[in-house]
């Protein structure tokens, strides 16, 4: 990977919720080939994965959970 900008999808949890979230961003790649995530974006989040390019999440944990009352 060369220095410059790259498009990534970041998968994360917000500290105030258990909902799995994701965001597409254009970020800088440093000299070591690592994506540089701005500190302001990282605040209040637990980053799970950084994926190259745009990804489409079809299902994520909790999407198909129904309450017991909905099943009966």
PyMOL commands that place a pseudoatom at each C-alpha (Angstrom):
pseudoatom trace, name=CA, resn=UNK, resi=1, chain=A, elem=C, hetatm=0, pos=[0.000, 0.000, 0.000]
pseudoatom trace, name=CA, resn=UNK, resi=2, chain=A, elem=C, hetatm=0, pos=[1.411, 3.404, -0.936]
pseudoatom trace, name=CA, resn=UNK, resi=3, chain=A, elem=C, hetatm=0, pos=[1.216, 6.655, 0.970]
pseudoatom trace, name=CA, resn=UNK, resi=4, chain=A, elem=C, hetatm=0, pos=[-1.728, 8.894, 0.178]
pseudoatom trace, name=CA, resn=UNK, resi=5, chain=A, elem=C, hetatm=0, pos=[-5.477, 8.574, 0.629]
pseudoatom trace, name=CA, resn=UNK, resi=6, chain=A, elem=C, hetatm=0, pos=[-7.506, 5.402, 0.677]
pseudoatom trace, name=CA, resn=UNK, resi=7, chain=A, elem=C, hetatm=0, pos=[-11.165, 4.633, 1.183]
pseudoatom trace, name=CA, resn=UNK, resi=8, chain=A, elem=C, hetatm=0, pos=[-11.899, 2.417, 4.202]
pseudoatom trace, name=CA, resn=UNK, resi=9, chain=A, elem=C, hetatm=0, pos=[-14.913, 1.147, 6.084]
pseudoatom trace, name=CA, resn=UNK, resi=10, chain=A, elem=C, hetatm=0, pos=[-14.486, 1.308, 9.855]
pseudoatom trace, name=CA, resn=UNK, resi=11, chain=A, elem=C, hetatm=0, pos=[-16.576, -1.079, 11.963]
pseudoatom trace, name=CA, resn=UNK, resi=12, chain=A, elem=C, hetatm=0, pos=[-16.999, 0.038, 15.578]
pseudoatom trace, name=CA, resn=UNK, resi=13, chain=A, elem=C, hetatm=0, pos=[-19.068, 0.165, 18.745]
pseudoatom trace, name=CA, resn=UNK, resi=14, chain=A, elem=C, hetatm=0, pos=[-19.977, 3.491, 20.301]
pseudoatom trace, name=CA, resn=UNK, resi=15, chain=A, elem=C, hetatm=0, pos=[-19.186, 3.456, 24.029]
pseudoatom trace, name=CA, resn=UNK, resi=16, chain=A, elem=C, hetatm=0, pos=[-22.813, 4.291, 24.899]
pseudoatom trace, name=CA, resn=UNK, resi=17, chain=A, elem=C, hetatm=0, pos=[-24.406, 1.479, 22.879]
pseudoatom trace, name=CA, resn=UNK, resi=18, chain=A, elem=C, hetatm=0, pos=[-23.955, -2.179, 21.970]
pseudoatom trace, name=CA, resn=UNK, resi=19, chain=A, elem=C, hetatm=0, pos=[-25.087, -1.517, 18.392]
pseudoatom trace, name=CA, resn=UNK, resi=20, chain=A, elem=C, hetatm=0, pos=[-22.448, -2.430, 15.810]
pseudoatom trace, name=CA, resn=UNK, resi=21, chain=A, elem=C, hetatm=0, pos=[-21.899, 0.588, 13.526]
pseudoatom trace, name=CA, resn=UNK, resi=22, chain=A, elem=C, hetatm=0, pos=[-19.840, 1.288, 10.414]
pseudoatom trace, name=CA, resn=UNK, resi=23, chain=A, elem=C, hetatm=0, pos=[-18.691, 4.332, 8.474]
pseudoatom trace, name=CA, resn=UNK, resi=24, chain=A, elem=C, hetatm=0, pos=[-17.035, 4.844, 5.090]
pseudoatom trace, name=CA, resn=UNK, resi=25, chain=A, elem=C, hetatm=0, pos=[-14.137, 7.319, 5.196]
pseudoatom trace, name=CA, resn=UNK, resi=26, chain=A, elem=C, hetatm=0, pos=[-11.246, 8.538, 3.037]
pseudoatom trace, name=CA, resn=UNK, resi=27, chain=A, elem=C, hetatm=0, pos=[-8.151, 8.421, 5.225]
pseudoatom trace, name=CA, resn=UNK, resi=28, chain=A, elem=C, hetatm=0, pos=[-4.419, 9.002, 4.946]
pseudoatom trace, name=CA, resn=UNK, resi=29, chain=A, elem=C, hetatm=0, pos=[-1.939, 6.122, 4.781]
pseudoatom trace, name=CA, resn=UNK, resi=30, chain=A, elem=C, hetatm=0, pos=[1.317, 6.764, 6.673]
pseudoatom trace, name=CA, resn=UNK, resi=31, chain=A, elem=C, hetatm=0, pos=[4.867, 5.771, 5.680]
pseudoatom trace, name=CA, resn=UNK, resi=32, chain=A, elem=C, hetatm=0, pos=[4.469, 2.360, 7.362]
pseudoatom trace, name=CA, resn=UNK, resi=33, chain=A, elem=C, hetatm=0, pos=[1.355, 1.594, 5.290]
pseudoatom trace, name=CA, resn=UNK, resi=34, chain=A, elem=C, hetatm=0, pos=[-1.041, 2.051, 8.215]
pseudoatom trace, name=CA, resn=UNK, resi=35, chain=A, elem=C, hetatm=0, pos=[-4.334, 3.931, 7.905]
pseudoatom trace, name=CA, resn=UNK, resi=36, chain=A, elem=C, hetatm=0, pos=[-4.353, 7.046, 10.098]
pseudoatom trace, name=CA, resn=UNK, resi=37, chain=A, elem=C, hetatm=0, pos=[-7.673, 7.346, 11.950]
pseudoatom trace, name=CA, resn=UNK, resi=38, chain=A, elem=C, hetatm=0, pos=[-8.230, 10.846, 13.374]
pseudoatom trace, name=CA, resn=UNK, resi=39, chain=A, elem=C, hetatm=0, pos=[-8.271, 11.000, 17.182]
pseudoatom trace, name=CA, resn=UNK, resi=40, chain=A, elem=C, hetatm=0, pos=[-11.547, 12.932, 17.091]
pseudoatom trace, name=CA, resn=UNK, resi=41, chain=A, elem=C, hetatm=0, pos=[-13.213, 9.983, 15.301]
pseudoatom trace, name=CA, resn=UNK, resi=42, chain=A, elem=C, hetatm=0, pos=[-11.813, 7.458, 17.811]
pseudoatom trace, name=CA, resn=UNK, resi=43, chain=A, elem=C, hetatm=0, pos=[-13.184, 9.319, 20.848]
pseudoatom trace, name=CA, resn=UNK, resi=44, chain=A, elem=C, hetatm=0, pos=[-15.962, 7.349, 22.528]
pseudoatom trace, name=CA, resn=UNK, resi=45, chain=A, elem=C, hetatm=0, pos=[-15.625, 4.356, 20.187]
pseudoatom trace, name=CA, resn=UNK, resi=46, chain=A, elem=C, hetatm=0, pos=[-14.188, 0.843, 20.242]
pseudoatom trace, name=CA, resn=UNK, resi=47, chain=A, elem=C, hetatm=0, pos=[-12.928, 0.104, 16.745]
pseudoatom trace, name=CA, resn=UNK, resi=48, chain=A, elem=C, hetatm=0, pos=[-13.482, -3.531, 15.731]
pseudoatom trace, name=CA, resn=UNK, resi=49, chain=A, elem=C, hetatm=0, pos=[-12.085, -3.546, 12.180]
pseudoatom trace, name=CA, resn=UNK, resi=50, chain=A, elem=C, hetatm=0, pos=[-10.740, -1.310, 9.416]
pseudoatom trace, name=CA, resn=UNK, resi=51, chain=A, elem=C, hetatm=0, pos=[-11.613, -2.728, 5.981]
pseudoatom trace, name=CA, resn=UNK, resi=52, chain=A, elem=C, hetatm=0, pos=[-10.209, -1.584, 2.647]
pseudoatom trace, name=CA, resn=UNK, resi=53, chain=A, elem=C, hetatm=0, pos=[-12.840, 0.028, 0.435]
pseudoatom trace, name=CA, resn=UNK, resi=54, chain=A, elem=C, hetatm=0, pos=[-16.592, 0.177, 0.796]
pseudoatom trace, name=CA, resn=UNK, resi=55, chain=A, elem=C, hetatm=0, pos=[-18.257, -2.889, 2.243]
pseudoatom trace, name=CA, resn=UNK, resi=56, chain=A, elem=C, hetatm=0, pos=[-21.924, -3.757, 2.523]
pseudoatom trace, name=CA, resn=UNK, resi=57, chain=A, elem=C, hetatm=0, pos=[-22.897, -5.411, 5.791]
pseudoatom trace, name=CA, resn=UNK, resi=58, chain=A, elem=C, hetatm=0, pos=[-25.889, -7.654, 5.135]
pseudoatom trace, name=CA, resn=UNK, resi=59, chain=A, elem=C, hetatm=0, pos=[-26.497, -8.759, 8.724]
pseudoatom trace, name=CA, resn=UNK, resi=60, chain=A, elem=C, hetatm=0, pos=[-24.813, -7.921, 11.981]
pseudoatom trace, name=CA, resn=UNK, resi=61, chain=A, elem=C, hetatm=0, pos=[-25.084, -9.235, 15.502]
pseudoatom trace, name=CA, resn=UNK, resi=62, chain=A, elem=C, hetatm=0, pos=[-28.540, -8.549, 16.899]
pseudoatom trace, name=CA, resn=UNK, resi=63, chain=A, elem=C, hetatm=0, pos=[-30.275, -7.763, 13.587]
pseudoatom trace, name=CA, resn=UNK, resi=64, chain=A, elem=C, hetatm=0, pos=[-32.482, -10.845, 13.769]
pseudoatom trace, name=CA, resn=UNK, resi=65, chain=A, elem=C, hetatm=0, pos=[-33.144, -11.011, 17.492]
pseudoatom trace, name=CA, resn=UNK, resi=66, chain=A, elem=C, hetatm=0, pos=[-36.831, -10.931, 18.395]
pseudoatom trace, name=CA, resn=UNK, resi=67, chain=A, elem=C, hetatm=0, pos=[-38.322, -10.483, 21.832]
pseudoatom trace, name=CA, resn=UNK, resi=68, chain=A, elem=C, hetatm=0, pos=[-39.941, -13.593, 23.313]
pseudoatom trace, name=CA, resn=UNK, resi=69, chain=A, elem=C, hetatm=0, pos=[-43.376, -11.946, 22.966]
pseudoatom trace, name=CA, resn=UNK, resi=70, chain=A, elem=C, hetatm=0, pos=[-42.916, -11.555, 19.182]
pseudoatom trace, name=CA, resn=UNK, resi=71, chain=A, elem=C, hetatm=0, pos=[-42.284, -15.286, 18.694]
pseudoatom trace, name=CA, resn=UNK, resi=72, chain=A, elem=C, hetatm=0, pos=[-45.366, -16.633, 20.506]
for i in range(1, 72): cmd.bond("trace and resi %d" % i, "trace and resi %d" % (i + 1))
show_as sticks, trace
zoom trace
